[in-house]
């Protein structure tokens, strides 16, 4: 089992990724769907970190590139959902 320090580091990385994604999507802050989707994805991440057993490795700096890729994936998912399912306000503006 991974030590508590490494789990805490993984949770901190996950939290910082979600904060960075939320900061880059300021135009979506007033949209409740954005927050609901971000909350669902964050809950899945935190549950996965808490429940999935990880082999004994030194997580450390190996987590940083994974967090970067994860952040881009979350950002891309949010953009795809906003384009694929536009809100009524955004649809009326066009």
MOUR-V864599 format. One record per residue. N is the residue number from 1. NEAR is the number of other ideal C-beta (glycine too) atoms within 12 Angstrom. Layout:
n = <N & N>
near = <NEAR & NEAR>
This chain:
n = <1 & 2 & 3 & 4 & 5 & 6 & 7 & 8 & 9 & 10 & 11 & 12 & 13 & 14 & 15 & 16 & 17 & 18 & 19 & 20 & 21 & 22 & 23 & 24 & 25 & 26 & 27 & 28 & 29 & 30 & 31 & 32 & 33 & 34 & 35 & 36 & 37 & 38 & 39 & 40 & 41 & 42 & 43 & 44 & 45 & 46 & 47 & 48 & 49 & 50 & 51 & 52 & 53 & 54 & 55 & 56 & 57 & 58 & 59 & 60 & 61 & 62 & 63 & 64 & 65 & 66 & 67 & 68 & 69 & 70 & 71 & 72 & 73 & 74 & 75 & 76 & 77 & 78 & 79 & 80 & 81 & 82 & 83 & 84 & 85 & 86 & 87 & 88 & 89 & 90 & 91 & 92 & 93 & 94>
near = <13 & 23 & 15 & 12 & 13 & 23 & 23 & 17 & 25 & 31 & 25 & 20 & 30 & 30 & 22 & 22 & 33 & 32 & 18 & 20 & 33 & 26 & 16 & 21 & 27 & 11 & 16 & 26 & 15 & 13 & 23 & 13 & 22 & 30 & 19 & 15 & 27 & 32 & 16 & 19 & 28 & 26 & 17 & 20 & 29 & 22 & 14 & 18 & 29 & 19 & 13 & 15 & 12 & 21 & 10 & 10 & 15 & 14 & 26 & 16 & 14 & 18 & 28 & 18 & 15 & 22 & 29 & 19 & 16 & 29 & 30 & 18 & 18 & 31 & 27 & 19 & 22 & 31 & 21 & 14 & 23 & 23 & 14 & 11 & 16 & 18 & 20 & 11 & 15 & 17 & 11 & 8 & 8 & 9>
